[in-house]
Amino acid sequence: MVNLYHNDNGYMIWSALWLVAIYQIYYNIKKKKKQNVHTYTDEIVKYIWIAFFVALALVLFICQQIGVQQIIYRLLLALYGIPVFLMGGLIRFKPLILGAICCWILAAISPFIASESGVLLIAVAIIAAWIVPGYLMGRRHRNEVMSRI
């Protein structure tokens, strides 16, 4: 049984994401200025994420305007897989590719899941596509650094 809590101000948490996004942009610009070497891979990564966030903003805006909020989670699952898959292929890191495939599988089964459970599917996708690969990538980086010592 799913219990939903409805709050008229629930959208406000998403507004906080803009503050996080602004800080992240500021941090990345500051970091790039200190970086001496810019690679072709850096440029590709930049364009992957710009394309993803533009597509994400457009999907959210369009769904909000035409009033089809129940499909937003399903579309987000499909969209999440794109940059994760591209990044995994670019850096040849299989956990990212598997995370992207997980997002697409969740998107494919989402029409058969109650729309109230969409947030749970998003949570599973975030764990599979971002959190687990992130930890694995961090561990791989630490092991590479330690092997150089």
N, CA, C and O atoms as a GROMACS GRO file, in nm:
protein
  596
    1MET      N    1   0.084  -0.118   0.000
    1MET     CA    2   0.000   0.000   0.000
    1MET      C    3   0.088   0.124   0.000
    1MET      O    4   0.184   0.132   0.077
    2VAL      N    5   0.057   0.218  -0.083
    2VAL     CA    6   0.135   0.341  -0.095
    2VAL      C    7   0.061   0.452  -0.023
    2VAL      O    8  -0.057   0.476  -0.047
    3ASN      N    9   0.133   0.519   0.065
    3ASN     CA   10   0.077   0.635   0.133
    3ASN      C   11   0.144   0.759   0.077
    3ASN      O   12   0.266   0.770   0.078
    4LEU      N   13   0.063   0.850   0.030
    4LEU     CA   14   0.118   0.974  -0.024
    4LEU      C   15   0.086   1.088   0.070
    4LEU      O   16  -0.023   1.098   0.125
    5TYR      N   17   0.182   1.173   0.086
    5TYR     CA   18   0.163   1.294   0.165
    5TYR      C   19   0.159   1.409   0.068
    5TYR      O   20   0.255   1.433  -0.005
    6HIS      N   21   0.050   1.480   0.066
    6HIS     CA   22   0.036   1.592  -0.026
    6HIS      C   23   0.064   1.722   0.049
    6HIS      O   24   0.008   1.747   0.156
    7ASN      N   25   0.151   1.801  -0.008
    7ASN     CA   26   0.184   1.931   0.049
    7ASN      C   27   0.183   2.031  -0.065
    7ASN      O   28   0.249   2.011  -0.166
    8ASP      N   29   0.108   2.138  -0.048
    8ASP     CA   30   0.099   2.239  -0.154
    8ASP      C   31   0.232   2.308  -0.182
    8ASP      O   32   0.250   2.367  -0.288
    9ASN      N   33   0.324   2.302  -0.088
    9ASN     CA   34   0.455   2.366  -0.106
    9ASN      C   35   0.564   2.265  -0.140
    9ASN      O   36   0.683   2.296  -0.130
   10GLY      N   37   0.525   2.146  -0.180
   10GLY     CA   38   0.622   2.041  -0.210
   10GLY      C   39   0.718   2.076  -0.323
   10GLY      O   40   0.830   2.025  -0.328
   11TYR      N   41   0.674   2.161  -0.413
   11TYR     CA   42   0.758   2.202  -0.525
   11TYR      C   43   0.879   2.282  -0.482
   11TYR      O   44   0.976   2.294  -0.558
   12MET      N   45   0.875   2.338  -0.361
   12MET     CA   46   0.981   2.429  -0.318
   12MET      C   47   1.117   2.360  -0.308
   12MET      O   48   1.220   2.425  -0.325
   13ILE      N   49   1.119   2.230  -0.281
   13ILE     CA   50   1.247   2.159  -0.274
   13ILE      C   51   1.318   2.163  -0.409
   13ILE      O   52   1.440   2.169  -0.415
   14TRP      N   53   1.240   2.160  -0.516
   14TRP     CA   54   1.299   2.165  -0.649
   14TRP      C   55   1.358   2.303  -0.677
   14TRP      O   56   1.454   2.316  -0.753
   15SER      N   57   1.300   2.405  -0.615
   15SER     CA   58   1.356   2.540  -0.630
   15SER      C   59   1.495   2.547  -0.568
   15SER      O   60   1.582   2.621  -0.616
   16ALA      N   61   1.516   2.472  -0.461
   16ALA     CA   62   1.647   2.470  -0.397
   16ALA      C   63   1.753   2.413  -0.490
   16ALA      O   64   1.871   2.446  -0.478
   17LEU      N   65   1.712   2.328  -0.582
   17LEU     CA   66   1.808   2.272  -0.678
   17LEU      C   67   1.874   2.380  -0.762
   17LEU      O   68   1.989   2.365  -0.804
   18TRP      N   69   1.802   2.488  -0.787
   18TRP     CA   70   1.862   2.598  -0.863
   18TRP      C   71   1.980   2.658  -0.788
   18TRP      O   72   2.080   2.695  -0.849
   19LEU      N   73   1.968   2.667  -0.656
   19LEU     CA   74   2.080   2.718  -0.576
   19LEU      C   75   2.200   2.624  -0.587
   19LEU      O   76   2.314   2.670  -0.601
   20VAL      N   77   2.175   2.495  -0.580
   20VAL     CA   78   2.282   2.396  -0.594
   20VAL      C   79   2.344   2.404  -0.733
   20VAL      O   80   2.466   2.398  -0.747
   21ALA      N   81   2.260   2.418  -0.836
   21ALA     CA   82   2.310   2.427  -0.974
   21ALA      C   83   2.396   2.551  -0.992
   21ALA      O   84   2.502   2.544  -1.055
   22ILE      N   85   2.353   2.663  -0.938
   22ILE     CA   86   2.431   2.787  -0.950
   22ILE      C   87   2.567   2.770  -0.881
   22ILE      O   88   2.670   2.810  -0.936
   23TYR      N   89   2.567   2.712  -0.762
   23TYR     CA   90   2.693   2.689  -0.692
   23TYR      C   91   2.783   2.596  -0.773
   23TYR      O   92   2.903   2.622  -0.784
   24GLN      N   93   2.726   2.489  -0.829
   24GLN     CA   94   2.804   2.393  -0.907
   24GLN      C   95   2.866   2.460  -1.030
   24GLN      O   96   2.982   2.435  -1.062
   25ILE      N   97   2.791   2.543  -1.097
   25ILE     CA   98   2.843   2.616  -1.213
   25ILE      C   99   2.957   2.707  -1.171
   25ILE      O  100   3.062   2.711  -1.236
   26TYR      N  101   2.937   2.782  -1.062
   26TYR     CA  102   3.041   2.869  -1.010
   26TYR      C  103   3.168   2.790  -0.976
   26TYR      O  104   3.279   2.830  -1.011
   27TYR      N  105   3.150   2.678  -0.907
   27TYR     CA  106   3.263   2.594  -0.867
   27TYR      C  107   3.337   2.541  -0.990
   27TYR      O  108   3.460   2.543  -0.994
   28ASN      N  109   3.263   2.494  -1.090
   28ASN     CA  110   3.326   2.440  -1.210
   28ASN      C  111   3.401   2.546  -1.289
   28ASN      O  112   3.510   2.520  -1.340
   29ILE      N  113   3.345   2.666  -1.299
   29ILE     CA  114   3.414   2.775  -1.369
   29ILE      C  115   3.544   2.810  -1.297
   29ILE      O  116   3.648   2.828  -1.360
   30LYS      N  117   3.537   2.819  -1.165
   30LYS     CA  118   3.656   2.850  -1.086
   30LYS      C  119   3.762   2.741  -1.101
   30LYS      O  120   3.881   2.770  -1.112
   31LYS      N  121   3.718   2.615  -1.102
   31LYS     CA  122   3.810   2.502  -1.117
   31LYS      C  123   3.874   2.502  -1.255
   31LYS      O  124   3.993   2.475  -1.268
   32LYS      N  125   3.795   2.532  -1.359
   32LYS     CA  126   3.847   2.533  -1.497
   32LYS      C  127   3.953   2.641  -1.516
   32LYS      O  128   4.048   2.622  -1.591
   33LYS      N  129   3.936   2.754  -1.449
   33LYS     CA  130   4.034   2.862  -1.461
   33LYS      C  131   4.170   2.820  -1.406
   33LYS      O  132   4.274   2.865  -1.455
   34LYS      N  133   4.169   2.734  -1.304
   34LYS     CA  134   4.294   2.687  -1.245
   34LYS      C  135   4.357   2.574  -1.325
   34LYS      O  136   4.476   2.546  -1.310
   35GLN      N  137   4.278   2.508  -1.408
   35GLN     CA  138   4.325   2.394  -1.486
   35GLN      C  139   4.414   2.441  -1.601
   35GLN      O  140   4.376   2.529  -1.678
   36ASN      N  141   4.532   2.383  -1.610
   36ASN     CA  142   4.629   2.423  -1.713
   36ASN      C  143   4.607   2.351  -1.846
   36ASN      O  144   4.632   2.408  -1.952
   37VAL      N  145   4.560   2.227  -1.839
   37VAL     CA  146   4.546   2.145  -1.959
   37VAL      C  147   4.398   2.116  -1.983
   37VAL      O  148   4.326   2.075  -1.892
   38HIS      N  149   4.354   2.138  -2.106
   38HIS     CA  150   4.218   2.105  -2.146
   38HIS      C  151   4.225   2.000  -2.255
   38HIS      O  152   4.289   2.020  -2.358
   39THR      N  153   4.159   1.888  -2.233
   39THR     CA  154   4.164   1.779  -2.329
   39THR      C  155   4.038   1.778  -2.415
   39THR      O  156   3.940   1.845  -2.385
   40TYR      N  157   4.045   1.701  -2.520
   40TYR     CA  158   3.931   1.681  -2.608
   40TYR      C  159   3.818   1.614  -2.530
   40TYR      O  160   3.700   1.645  -2.551
   41THR      N  161   3.853   1.522  -2.440
   41THR     CA  162   3.754   1.455  -2.356
   41THR      C  163   3.681   1.556  -2.268
   41THR      O  164   3.559   1.545  -2.251
   42ASP      N  165   3.752   1.652  -2.214
   42ASP     CA  166   3.687   1.757  -2.133
   42ASP      C  167   3.580   1.830  -2.214
   42ASP      O  168   3.472   1.858  -2.164
   43GLU      N  169   3.612   1.861  -2.338
   43GLU     CA  170   3.516   1.930  -2.425
   43GLU      C  171   3.393   1.844  -2.452
   43GLU      O  172   3.280   1.893  -2.449
   44ILE      N  173   3.415   1.717  -2.479
   44ILE     CA  174   3.304   1.625  -2.506
   44ILE      C  175   3.214   1.614  -2.384
   44ILE      O  176   3.091   1.622  -2.395
   45VAL      N  177   3.274   1.596  -2.267
   45VAL     CA  178   3.198   1.586  -2.142
   45VAL      C  179   3.114   1.711  -2.120
   45VAL      O  180   2.998   1.704  -2.081
   46LYS      N  181   3.173   1.826  -2.145
   46LYS     CA  182   3.100   1.951  -2.128
   46LYS      C  183   2.976   1.955  -2.217
   46LYS      O  184   2.869   1.993  -2.170
   47TYR      N  185   2.990   1.918  -2.340
   47TYR     CA  186   2.876   1.922  -2.433
   47TYR      C  187   2.772   1.814  -2.403
   47TYR      O  188   2.653   1.835  -2.425
   48ILE      N  189   2.816   1.700  -2.354
   48ILE     CA  190   2.721   1.595  -2.313
   48ILE      C  191   2.629   1.650  -2.203
   48ILE      O  192   2.507   1.635  -2.211
   49TRP      N  193   2.688   1.712  -2.103
   49TRP     CA  194   2.608   1.760  -1.990
   49TRP      C  195   2.525   1.882  -2.026
   49TRP      O  196   2.414   1.897  -1.975
   50ILE      N  197   2.575   1.968  -2.112
   50ILE     CA  198   2.494   2.081  -2.157
   50ILE      C  199   2.371   2.029  -2.230
   50ILE      O  200   2.259   2.074  -2.205
   51ALA      N  201   2.391   1.934  -2.322
   51ALA     CA  202   2.278   1.877  -2.398
   51ALA      C  203   2.179   1.810  -2.304
   51ALA      O  204   2.058   1.824  -2.322
   52PHE      N  205   2.228   1.736  -2.205
   52PHE     CA  206   2.139   1.669  -2.111
   52PHE      C  207   2.055   1.769  -2.034
   52PHE      O  208   1.933   1.752  -2.024
   53PHE      N  209   2.116   1.872  -1.979
   53PHE     CA  210   2.041   1.967  -1.898
   53PHE      C  211   1.944   2.051  -1.981
   53PHE      O  212   1.837   2.088  -1.931
   54VAL      N  213   1.978   2.082  -2.104
   54VAL     CA  214   1.884   2.152  -2.191
   54VAL      C  215   1.763   2.062  -2.220
   54VAL      O  216   1.649   2.106  -2.210
   55ALA      N  217   1.789   1.936  -2.254
   55ALA     CA  218   1.680   1.842  -2.280
   55ALA      C  219   1.595   1.820  -2.155
   55ALA      O  220   1.473   1.814  -2.164
   56LEU      N  221   1.658   1.809  -2.041
   56LEU     CA  222   1.587   1.790  -1.915
   56LEU      C  223   1.498   1.910  -1.885
   56LEU      O  224   1.381   1.893  -1.850
   57ALA      N  225   1.552   2.030  -1.899
   57ALA     CA  226   1.473   2.151  -1.873
   57ALA      C  227   1.354   2.160  -1.969
   57ALA      O  228   1.244   2.196  -1.929
   58LEU      N  229   1.377   2.126  -2.095
   58LEU     CA  230   1.268   2.131  -2.193
   58LEU      C  231   1.159   2.029  -2.162
   58LEU      O  232   1.040   2.061  -2.169
   59VAL      N  233   1.198   1.907  -2.127
   59VAL     CA  234   1.099   1.803  -2.094
   59VAL      C  235   1.017   1.846  -1.972
   59VAL      O  236   0.895   1.834  -1.973
   60LEU      N  237   1.084   1.894  -1.869
   60LEU     CA  238   1.012   1.938  -1.750
   60LEU      C  239   0.919   2.055  -1.780
   60LEU      O  240   0.805   2.058  -1.733
   61PHE      N  241   0.965   2.150  -1.858
   61PHE     CA  242   0.884   2.265  -1.894
   61PHE      C  243   0.762   2.223  -1.977
   61PHE      O  244   0.650   2.265  -1.949
   62ILE      N  245   0.784   2.140  -2.077
   62ILE     CA  246   0.674   2.097  -2.164
   62ILE      C  247   0.571   2.016  -2.085
   62ILE      O  248   0.451   2.039  -2.099
   63CYS      N  249   0.617   1.923  -2.003
   63CYS     CA  250   0.523   1.843  -1.924
   63CYS      C  251   0.443   1.931  -1.828
   63CYS      O  252   0.324   1.909  -1.808
   64GLN      N  253   0.508   2.029  -1.770
   64GLN     CA  254   0.439   2.121  -1.680
   64GLN      C  255   0.335   2.202  -1.756
   64GLN      O  256   0.224   2.222  -1.706
   65GLN      N  257   0.369   2.249  -1.874
   65GLN     CA  258   0.278   2.334  -1.952
   65GLN      C  259   0.156   2.259  -2.004
   65GLN      O  260   0.046   2.313  -2.007
   66ILE      N  261   0.177   2.135  -2.045
   66ILE     CA  262   0.062   2.062  -2.102
   66ILE      C  263  -0.007   1.975  -1.997
   66ILE      O  264  -0.105   1.906  -2.028
   67GLY      N  265   0.043   1.977  -1.874
   67GLY     CA  266  -0.025   1.911  -1.764
   67GLY      C  267  -0.020   1.760  -1.765
   67GLY      O  268  -0.119   1.694  -1.734
   68VAL      N  269   0.093   1.705  -1.799
   68VAL     CA  270   0.107   1.559  -1.798
   68VAL      C  271   0.214   1.517  -1.696
   68VAL      O  272   0.309   1.447  -1.731
   69GLN      N  273   0.196   1.559  -1.573
   69GLN     CA  274   0.295   1.531  -1.470
   69GLN      C  275   0.316   1.382  -1.446
   69GLN      O  276   0.424   1.340  -1.404
   70GLN      N  277   0.213   1.300  -1.473
   70GLN     CA  278   0.226   1.157  -1.447
   70GLN      C  279   0.329   1.089  -1.536
   70GLN      O  280   0.373   0.979  -1.504
   71ILE      N  281   0.368   1.150  -1.648
   71ILE     CA  282   0.470   1.086  -1.733
   71ILE      C  283   0.610   1.143  -1.712
   71ILE      O  284   0.706   1.096  -1.772
   72ILE      N  285   0.621   1.245  -1.627
   72ILE     CA  286   0.752   1.308  -1.606
   72ILE      C  287   0.854   1.206  -1.558
   72ILE      O  288   0.965   1.201  -1.610
   73TYR      N  289   0.820   1.123  -1.459
   73TYR     CA  290   0.915   1.026  -1.405
   73TYR      C  291   0.960   0.927  -1.512
   73TYR      O  292   1.077   0.889  -1.517
   74ARG      N  293   0.869   0.888  -1.596
   74ARG     CA  294   0.903   0.792  -1.702
   74ARG      C  295   1.000   0.854  -1.802
   74ARG      O  296   1.095   0.789  -1.847
   75LEU      N  297   0.976   0.980  -1.837
   75LEU     CA  298   1.066   1.049  -1.930
   75LEU      C  299   1.203   1.074  -1.866
   75LEU      O  300   1.305   1.062  -1.932
   76LEU      N  301   1.203   1.109  -1.738
   76LEU     CA  302   1.330   1.132  -1.669
   76LEU      C  303   1.415   1.006  -1.667
   76LEU      O  304   1.537   1.013  -1.685
   77LEU      N  305   1.353   0.893  -1.645
   77LEU     CA  306   1.428   0.767  -1.645
   77LEU      C  307   1.496   0.743  -1.779
   77LEU      O  308   1.612   0.702  -1.785
   78ALA      N  309   1.424   0.769  -1.887
   78ALA     CA  310   1.481   0.752  -2.021
   78ALA      C  311   1.593   0.852  -2.045
   78ALA      O  312   1.696   0.818  -2.103
   79LEU      N  313   1.572   0.976  -2.002
   79LEU     CA  314   1.674   1.080  -2.022
   79LEU      C  315   1.799   1.053  -1.938
   79LEU      O  316   1.911   1.072  -1.987
   80TYR      N  317   1.783   1.009  -1.813
   80TYR     CA  318   1.898   0.986  -1.726
   80TYR      C  319   1.999   0.891  -1.789
   80TYR      O  320   2.119   0.906  -1.770
   81GLY      N  321   1.950   0.795  -1.863
   81GLY     CA  322   2.040   0.696  -1.922
   81GLY      C  323   2.134   0.752  -2.026
   81GLY      O  324   2.242   0.698  -2.047
   82ILE      N  325   2.094   0.860  -2.093
   82ILE     CA  326   2.173   0.911  -2.205
   82ILE      C  327   2.312   0.961  -2.162
   82ILE      O  328   2.411   0.910  -2.212
   83PRO      N  329   2.323   1.060  -2.071
   83PRO     CA  330   2.458   1.106  -2.037
   83PRO      C  331   2.538   1.001  -1.963
   83PRO      O  332   2.661   0.995  -1.976
   84VAL      N  333   2.471   0.916  -1.884
   84VAL     CA  334   2.542   0.812  -1.811
   84VAL      C  335   2.604   0.712  -1.908
   84VAL      O  336   2.718   0.670  -1.892
   85PHE      N  337   2.526   0.674  -2.010
   85PHE     CA  338   2.577   0.580  -2.111
   85PHE      C  339   2.693   0.643  -2.189
   85PHE      O  340   2.795   0.578  -2.211
   86LEU      N  341   2.677   0.767  -2.230
   86LEU     CA  342   2.784   0.834  -2.306
   86LEU      C  343   2.910   0.850  -2.223
   86LEU      O  344   3.020   0.828  -2.273
   87MET      N  345   2.895   0.886  -2.095
   87MET     CA  346   3.013   0.901  -2.009
   87MET      C  347   3.080   0.765  -1.988
   87MET      O  348   3.203   0.756  -1.990
   88GLY      N  349   3.000   0.661  -1.967
   88GLY     CA  350   3.057   0.528  -1.948
   88GLY      C  351   3.135   0.481  -2.070
   88GLY      O  352   3.242   0.422  -2.057
   89GLY      N  353   3.081   0.508  -2.189
   89GLY     CA  354   3.151   0.472  -2.311
   89GLY      C  355   3.276   0.555  -2.332
   89GLY      O  356   3.378   0.505  -2.376
   90LEU      N  357   3.267   0.682  -2.300
   90LEU     CA  358   3.379   0.774  -2.320
   90LEU      C  359   3.498   0.738  -2.233
   90LEU      O  360   3.612   0.738  -2.279
   91ILE      N  361   3.471   0.707  -2.106
   91ILE     CA  362   3.583   0.674  -2.016
   91ILE      C  363   3.602   0.523  -1.999
   91ILE      O  364   3.684   0.478  -1.919
   92ARG      N  365   3.524   0.445  -2.075
   92ARG     CA  366   3.533   0.299  -2.073
   92ARG      C  367   3.517   0.244  -1.931
   92ARG      O  368   3.602   0.172  -1.879
   93PHE      N  369   3.404   0.282  -1.870
   93PHE     CA  370   3.375   0.240  -1.733
   93PHE      C  371   3.240   0.168  -1.733
   93PHE      O  372   3.134   0.231  -1.739
   94LYS      N  373   3.246   0.035  -1.726
   94LYS     CA  374   3.125  -0.048  -1.742
   94LYS      C  375   3.015  -0.023  -1.640
   94LYS      O  376   2.898  -0.032  -1.675
   95PRO      N  377   3.048   0.009  -1.512
   95PRO     CA  378   2.939   0.036  -1.419
   95PRO      C  379   2.848   0.152  -1.463
   95PRO      O  380   2.728   0.150  -1.437
   96LEU      N  381   2.904   0.252  -1.530
   96LEU     CA  382   2.820   0.361  -1.581
   96LEU      C  383   2.730   0.312  -1.694
   96LEU      O  384   2.613   0.348  -1.701
   97ILE      N  385   2.786   0.230  -1.782
   97ILE     CA  386   2.706   0.175  -1.892
   97ILE      C  387   2.593   0.088  -1.837
   97ILE      O  388   2.480   0.096  -1.884
   98LEU      N  389   2.624   0.005  -1.738
   98LEU     CA  390   2.522  -0.079  -1.676
   98LEU      C  391   2.417   0.006  -1.604
   98LEU      O  392   2.299  -0.028  -1.605
   99GLY      N  393   2.460   0.115  -1.541
   99GLY     CA  394   2.366   0.206  -1.476
   99GLY      C  395   2.271   0.268  -1.577
   99GLY      O  396   2.152   0.284  -1.549
  100ALA      N  397   2.323   0.304  -1.693
  100ALA     CA  398   2.238   0.361  -1.799
  100ALA      C  399   2.137   0.258  -1.848
  100ALA      O  400   2.020   0.290  -1.868
  101ILE      N  401   2.183   0.136  -1.868
  101ILE     CA  402   2.093   0.029  -1.911
  101ILE      C  403   1.984   0.006  -1.806
  101ILE      O  404   1.868  -0.018  -1.840
  102CYS      N  405   2.021   0.014  -1.678
  102CYS     CA  406   1.923   0.002  -1.570
  102CYS      C  407   1.818   0.113  -1.581
  102CYS      O  408   1.698   0.087  -1.564
  103CYS      N  409   1.861   0.235  -1.609
  103CYS     CA  410   1.767   0.346  -1.625
  103CYS      C  411   1.669   0.317  -1.738
  103CYS      O  412   1.549   0.342  -1.725
  104TRP      N  413   1.719   0.266  -1.848
  104TRP     CA  414   1.633   0.239  -1.963
  104TRP      C  415   1.538   0.123  -1.936
  104TRP      O  416   1.424   0.125  -1.981
  105ILE      N  417   1.584   0.023  -1.862
  105ILE     CA  418   1.494  -0.087  -1.826
  105ILE      C  419   1.384  -0.036  -1.734
  105ILE      O  420   1.267  -0.070  -1.751
  106LEU      N  421   1.422   0.048  -1.637
  106LEU     CA  422   1.321   0.106  -1.548
  106LEU      C  423   1.222   0.192  -1.626
  106LEU      O  424   1.102   0.191  -1.596
  107ALA      N  425   1.270   0.266  -1.725
  107ALA     CA  426   1.180   0.346  -1.810
  107ALA      C  427   1.085   0.256  -1.886
  107ALA      O  428   0.968   0.289  -1.902
  108ALA      N  429   1.135   0.142  -1.935
  108ALA     CA  430   1.052   0.050  -2.012
  108ALA      C  431   0.944  -0.015  -1.927
  108ALA      O  432   0.833  -0.039  -1.975
  109ILE      N  433   0.974  -0.044  -1.800
  109ILE     CA  434   0.873  -0.108  -1.714
  109ILE      C  435   0.786  -0.005  -1.642
  109ILE      O  436   0.684  -0.042  -1.584
  110SER      N  437   0.823   0.122  -1.646
  110SER     CA  438   0.749   0.224  -1.571
  110SER      C  439   0.602   0.238  -1.611
  110SER      O  440   0.520   0.269  -1.524
  111PRO      N  441   0.563   0.215  -1.737
  111PRO     CA  442   0.419   0.224  -1.766
  111PRO      C  443   0.336   0.118  -1.695
  111PRO      O  444   0.214   0.132  -1.684
  112PHE      N  445   0.401   0.013  -1.648
  112PHE     CA  446   0.330  -0.095  -1.579
  112PHE      C  447   0.332  -0.078  -1.428
  112PHE      O  448   0.278  -0.161  -1.354
  113ILE      N  449   0.393   0.029  -1.382
  113ILE     CA  450   0.404   0.060  -1.239
  113ILE      C  451   0.310   0.177  -1.210
  113ILE      O  452   0.294   0.266  -1.293
  114ALA      N  453   0.250   0.177  -1.094
  114ALA     CA  454   0.160   0.287  -1.056
  114ALA      C  455   0.238   0.418  -1.058
  114ALA      O  456   0.353   0.423  -1.015
  115SER      N  457   0.174   0.522  -1.107
  115SER     CA  458   0.244   0.651  -1.121
  115SER      C  459   0.292   0.705  -0.986
  115SER      O  460   0.388   0.782  -0.981
  116GLU      N  461   0.225   0.666  -0.876
  116GLU     CA  462   0.270   0.710  -0.743
  116GLU      C  463   0.406   0.652  -0.707
  116GLU      O  464   0.476   0.706  -0.621
  117SER      N  465   0.444   0.544  -0.771
  117SER     CA  466   0.572   0.479  -0.742
  117SER      C  467   0.685   0.531  -0.831
  117SER      O  468   0.797   0.481  -0.824
  118GLY      N  469   0.656   0.631  -0.913
  118GLY     CA  470   0.757   0.687  -1.002
  118GLY      C  471   0.879   0.739  -0.929
  118GLY      O  472   0.991   0.724  -0.978
  119VAL      N  473   0.858   0.799  -0.813
  119VAL     CA  474   0.970   0.851  -0.735
  119VAL      C  475   1.061   0.738  -0.691
  119VAL      O  476   1.183   0.754  -0.686
  120LEU      N  477   1.003   0.623  -0.658
  120LEU     CA  478   1.085   0.508  -0.618
  120LEU      C  479   1.170   0.458  -0.734
  120LEU      O  480   1.284   0.418  -0.714
  121LEU      N  481   1.114   0.460  -0.855
  121LEU     CA  482   1.192   0.420  -0.972
  121LEU      C  483   1.308   0.517  -0.995
  121LEU      O  484   1.419   0.475  -1.029
  122ILE      N  485   1.282   0.645  -0.976
  122ILE     CA  486   1.389   0.746  -0.988
  122ILE      C  487   1.498   0.717  -0.885
  122ILE      O  488   1.617   0.726  -0.917
  123ALA      N  489   1.459   0.684  -0.762
  123ALA     CA  490   1.557   0.654  -0.658
  123ALA      C  491   1.644   0.534  -0.697
  123ALA      O  492   1.766   0.537  -0.679
  124VAL      N  493   1.582   0.429  -0.750
  124VAL     CA  494   1.658   0.311  -0.793
  124VAL      C  495   1.754   0.350  -0.906
  124VAL      O  496   1.869   0.307  -0.909
  125ALA      N  497   1.705   0.432  -1.000
  125ALA     CA  498   1.789   0.476  -1.112
  125ALA      C  499   1.908   0.557  -1.063
  125ALA      O  500   2.019   0.539  -1.113
  126ILE      N  501   1.887   0.644  -0.967
  126ILE     CA  502   1.996   0.726  -0.915
  126ILE      C  503   2.101   0.638  -0.847
  126ILE      O  504   2.221   0.659  -0.863
  127ILE      N  505   2.055   0.541  -0.772
  127ILE     CA  506   2.149   0.449  -0.706
  127ILE      C  507   2.229   0.371  -0.810
  127ILE      O  508   2.351   0.358  -0.799
  128ALA      N  509   2.158   0.318  -0.912
  128ALA     CA  510   2.224   0.234  -1.012
  128ALA      C  511   2.314   0.313  -1.107
  128ALA      O  512   2.420   0.265  -1.147
  129ALA      N  513   2.272   0.435  -1.142
  129ALA     CA  514   2.344   0.510  -1.246
  129ALA      C  515   2.444   0.611  -1.190
  129ALA      O  516   2.540   0.646  -1.258
  130TRP      N  517   2.424   0.658  -1.069
  130TRP     CA  518   2.510   0.763  -1.017
  130TRP      C  519   2.587   0.721  -0.893
  130TRP      O  520   2.710   0.734  -0.888
  131ILE      N  521   2.516   0.670  -0.793
  131ILE     CA  522   2.580   0.644  -0.664
  131ILE      C  523   2.676   0.526  -0.670
  131ILE      O  524   2.793   0.540  -0.634
  132VAL      N  525   2.629   0.409  -0.713
  132VAL     CA  526   2.716   0.291  -0.718
  132VAL      C  527   2.836   0.314  -0.811
  132VAL      O  528   2.949   0.290  -0.770
  133PRO      N  529   2.815   0.361  -0.935
  133PRO     CA  530   2.932   0.388  -1.020
  133PRO      C  531   3.026   0.494  -0.960
  133PRO      O  532   3.147   0.485  -0.975
  134GLY      N  533   2.969   0.592  -0.892
  134GLY     CA  534   3.052   0.695  -0.828
  134GLY      C  535   3.144   0.637  -0.723
  134GLY      O  536   3.263   0.668  -0.719
  135TYR      N  537   3.089   0.551  -0.638
  135TYR     CA  538   3.172   0.486  -0.537
  135TYR      C  539   3.277   0.396  -0.601
  135TYR      O  540   3.393   0.396  -0.560
  136LEU      N  541   3.236   0.321  -0.701
  136LEU     CA  542   3.332   0.232  -0.770
  136LEU      C  543   3.442   0.313  -0.838
  136LEU      O  544   3.559   0.273  -0.836
  137MET      N  545   3.405   0.425  -0.897
  137MET     CA  546   3.505   0.510  -0.963
  137MET      C  547   3.600   0.570  -0.861
  137MET      O  548   3.720   0.579  -0.885
  138GLY      N  549   3.547   0.612  -0.747
  138GLY     CA  550   3.631   0.666  -0.640
  138GLY      C  551   3.728   0.562  -0.588
  138GLY      O  552   3.845   0.591  -0.562
  139ARG      N  553   3.680   0.439  -0.571
  139ARG     CA  554   3.766   0.331  -0.524
  139ARG      C  555   3.875   0.301  -0.628
  139ARG      O  556   3.991   0.279  -0.592
  140ARG      N  557   3.836   0.299  -0.756
  140ARG     CA  558   3.934   0.274  -0.862
  140ARG      C  559   4.041   0.384  -0.863
  140ARG      O  560   4.160   0.355  -0.880
  141HIS      N  561   3.999   0.507  -0.845
  141HIS     CA  562   4.094   0.619  -0.843
  141HIS      C  563   4.190   0.607  -0.723
  141HIS      O  564   4.310   0.626  -0.738
  142ARG      N  565   4.135   0.576  -0.605
  142ARG     CA  566   4.220   0.560  -0.487
  142ARG      C  567   4.321   0.447  -0.507
  142ARG      O  568   4.437   0.460  -0.468
  143ASN      N  569   4.277   0.337  -0.567
  143ASN     CA  570   4.368   0.225  -0.591
  143ASN      C  571   4.479   0.263  -0.689
  143ASN      O  572   4.594   0.222  -0.672
  144GLU      N  573   4.444   0.341  -0.792
  144GLU     CA  574   4.545   0.386  -0.889
  144GLU      C  575   4.645   0.479  -0.823
  144GLU      O  576   4.765   0.470  -0.850
  145VAL      N  577   4.598   0.568  -0.737
  145VAL     CA  578   4.687   0.661  -0.668
  145VAL      C  579   4.779   0.584  -0.573
  145VAL      O  580   4.899   0.611  -0.566
  146MET      N  581   4.723   0.487  -0.501
  146MET     CA  582   4.802   0.410  -0.406
  146MET      C  583   4.906   0.323  -0.479
  146MET      O  584   5.015   0.300  -0.426
  147SER      N  585   4.873   0.275  -0.597
  147SER     CA  586   4.968   0.190  -0.669
  147SER      C  587   5.087   0.271  -0.723
  147SER      O  588   5.193   0.215  -0.750
  148ARG      N  589   5.068   0.399  -0.739
  148ARG     CA  590   5.179   0.485  -0.784
  148ARG      C  591   5.276   0.518  -0.674
  148ARG      O  592   5.390   0.557  -0.700
  149ILE      N  593   5.233   0.504  -0.551
  149ILE     CA  594   5.317   0.542  -0.436
  149ILE      C  595   5.420   0.436  -0.406
  149ILE      O  596   5.499   0.451  -0.313
   0.00000   0.00000   0.00000
